[in-house]
């Protein structure tokens, strides 16, 4: 994607912390916040916050055909 205009444009959208959808998995206690899902980014990317309990397993090995997945661990250790 290339931006070709001479000046910037205002295109940000404020999403208050409590205004995003979330869910908690009952079996593990993992809490997920849909910070910026594709529906809020015109399908350009998705941003999700996962708060996992200690010694909690994540998804089984898998791959995605239509997008890449990245992880940023802010505390603790995650083993793949």
Backbone bond lengths (Angstrom), bond angles and torsions (degrees), N, CA, C in turn:
res aa  C-N    CA-C-N  psi(-1)  N-CA   C-N-CA  omega(-1)  CA-C   N-CA-C  phi
1 X - - - 1.440 - - 1.527 107.84 -
2 X 1.328 117.25 131.04 1.457 122.35 -179.81 1.518 108.79 -124.26
3 X 1.317 116.00 135.98 1.466 121.46 177.37 1.515 108.04 -97.91
4 X 1.331 118.23 119.13 1.455 122.31 -171.61 1.527 114.93 -104.21
5 X 1.312 119.08 -4.09 1.466 120.05 -177.42 1.521 110.97 -78.75
6 X 1.340 116.09 159.67 1.466 121.99 -179.57 1.519 112.65 -78.97
7 X 1.319 117.62 -25.75 1.471 121.80 -178.52 1.521 109.19 -124.97
8 X 1.308 114.71 155.57 1.456 119.62 178.13 1.519 111.76 -70.36
9 X 1.302 115.46 171.14 1.458 120.36 176.28 1.521 109.07 -134.77
10 X 1.308 115.69 151.70 1.459 120.39 178.19 1.522 107.11 -86.70
11 X 1.331 115.48 113.25 1.465 119.07 -178.93 1.524 111.86 -137.01
12 X 1.329 116.77 8.88 1.463 120.35 179.91 1.517 110.69 -73.83
13 X 1.312 114.70 153.20 1.461 120.75 176.58 1.519 107.78 -130.16
14 X 1.324 117.27 121.63 1.458 121.83 -179.70 1.515 109.50 -77.85
15 X 1.328 115.61 131.76 1.461 121.95 175.74 1.515 106.85 -127.87
16 X 1.321 116.39 106.95 1.464 121.30 -179.75 1.526 110.01 -62.31
17 X 1.322 116.13 148.99 1.473 121.55 -176.70 1.524 112.30 -51.43
18 X 1.303 117.51 -41.29 1.466 120.68 -176.11 1.524 113.42 -86.74
19 X 1.355 117.29 -0.44 1.460 120.68 -178.48 1.521 113.72 -96.50
20 X 1.333 117.83 9.23 1.463 120.03 179.87 1.528 109.44 -106.25
21 X 1.313 115.13 149.51 1.468 120.17 178.52 1.524 109.78 -69.43
22 X 1.310 115.87 153.15 1.456 121.06 177.06 1.521 108.91 -153.05
23 X 1.315 114.56 166.93 1.467 119.66 174.88 1.517 108.22 -151.92
24 X 1.319 115.40 156.56 1.459 121.90 176.51 1.524 107.97 -125.19
25 X 1.337 115.86 126.99 1.459 120.43 177.39 1.525 108.64 -74.92
26 X 1.310 117.31 122.09 1.463 121.70 -177.09 1.526 112.81 -63.47
27 X 1.326 117.13 -36.65 1.462 119.94 -174.76 1.527 113.02 -73.31
28 X 1.344 117.50 -32.06 1.471 120.12 -175.22 1.520 113.67 -113.52
29 X 1.325 117.72 -19.43 1.457 120.87 -175.01 1.520 113.42 80.90
30 X 1.330 117.49 1.49 1.463 121.34 177.86 1.522 109.23 -64.27
31 X 1.325 115.47 132.44 1.469 121.59 -179.44 1.524 108.79 -112.18
32 X 1.331 116.82 129.80 1.462 122.61 -177.92 1.519 109.33 -120.16
33 X 1.345 116.02 130.55 1.473 122.04 174.32 1.521 108.56 -111.95
34 X 1.326 116.95 132.25 1.465 122.95 178.63 1.527 107.66 -89.31
35 X 1.326 116.71 77.56 1.463 123.02 -172.01 1.525 111.05 -60.84
36 X 1.316 117.15 -49.91 1.466 121.25 179.42 1.529 108.20 -147.29
37 X 1.313 117.43 80.57 1.468 119.49 179.45 1.528 110.86 -71.24
38 X 1.315 115.97 167.33 1.454 120.70 179.97 1.519 113.35 -53.16
39 X 1.318 117.48 -31.74 1.469 120.38 179.32 1.526 112.01 -65.67
40 X 1.335 117.69 -21.76 1.466 121.54 179.38 1.532 111.81 -97.52
41 X 1.336 117.65 -10.66 1.466 121.16 -176.64 1.524 112.28 -118.21
42 X 1.310 116.64 19.55 1.471 122.66 -176.99 1.535 111.17 53.80
43 X 1.329 115.10 35.89 1.454 120.96 176.40 1.518 115.05 73.75
44 X 1.335 117.83 9.86 1.464 120.35 -177.00 1.522 112.74 -78.67
45 X 1.333 118.24 -31.58 1.462 121.88 177.49 1.515 108.83 -167.10
46 X 1.308 116.60 169.99 1.457 122.39 173.74 1.520 108.65 -130.97
47 X 1.314 116.57 141.56 1.467 121.70 178.62 1.518 107.90 -128.35
48 X 1.332 115.59 120.13 1.456 121.65 -175.93 1.515 109.10 -129.37
49 X 1.308 117.06 138.25 1.466 122.67 178.12 1.522 108.34 -105.43
50 X 1.329 115.70 120.34 1.463 121.72 179.52 1.518 108.64 -110.10
51 X 1.313 117.65 121.55 1.460 122.75 175.45 1.527 107.14 -110.93
52 X 1.332 114.24 105.61 1.462 120.80 -174.19 1.520 110.81 -102.42
53 X 1.305 115.47 144.17 1.455 122.04 175.84 1.531 109.18 -75.33
54 X 1.332 119.09 156.70 1.468 121.37 177.42 1.528 111.83 -55.59
55 X 1.306 115.43 142.68 1.464 123.80 177.46 1.528 113.05 57.19
56 X 1.328 116.14 33.41 1.461 121.22 177.83 1.514 109.35 -99.24
57 X 1.299 117.03 131.49 1.459 120.79 177.07 1.521 110.70 -77.71
58 X 1.306 115.29 150.92 1.464 121.06 176.73 1.513 110.23 -101.31
59 X 1.303 115.07 -151.71 1.466 120.61 -179.80 1.523 110.44 -69.02
60 X 1.330 115.80 151.99 1.457 120.40 172.84 1.531 108.83 -67.72
61 X 1.328 116.90 163.55 1.466 121.06 178.03 1.528 109.48 -53.55
62 X 1.342 116.27 133.50 1.457 121.16 -178.12 1.528 109.32 -161.07
63 X 1.325 117.06 174.74 1.454 121.80 173.22 1.517 108.73 -145.02
64 X 1.336 115.41 163.02 1.463 121.68 179.81 1.526 108.55 -118.45
65 X 1.287 116.79 135.13 1.465 121.62 179.42 1.523 112.45 -82.25
66 X 1.320 118.29 -24.63 1.467 119.91 -170.21 1.526 114.90 -114.22
67 X 1.339 119.02 -0.81 1.460 119.51 178.74 1.521 111.27 -159.29
68 X 1.308 115.61 163.24 1.459 122.45 176.63 1.512 109.09 -98.17
69 X 1.320 115.25 156.62 1.455 120.80 -179.04 1.525 108.38 -125.81
70 X 1.332 116.72 134.18 1.461 122.15 178.48 1.513 109.18 -127.98
71 X 1.346 116.02 156.85 1.457 121.38 -179.34 1.521 109.09 -132.00
72 X 1.317 115.89 142.43 1.455 122.29 173.94 1.516 106.39 -132.31
73 X 1.313 117.25 111.26 1.466 122.39 -177.23 1.512 108.64 -92.74
74 X 1.342 117.61 118.85 1.474 120.80 -176.55 1.513 113.23 -90.71
75 X 1.322 117.71 -23.64 1.468 120.21 174.56 1.522 109.02 -159.02
76 X 1.308 115.55 151.17 1.454 119.85 -179.14 1.506 111.30 84.19
77 X 1.316 115.84 -163.77 1.457 123.22 -178.28 1.508 108.95 -134.98
78 X 1.320 115.98 137.50 1.467 121.47 175.51 1.514 106.90 -119.56
79 X 1.327 116.28 130.51 1.456 121.42 179.46 1.517 109.53 -107.44
80 X 1.336 115.78 130.30 1.452 120.71 178.72 1.503 109.91 -102.01
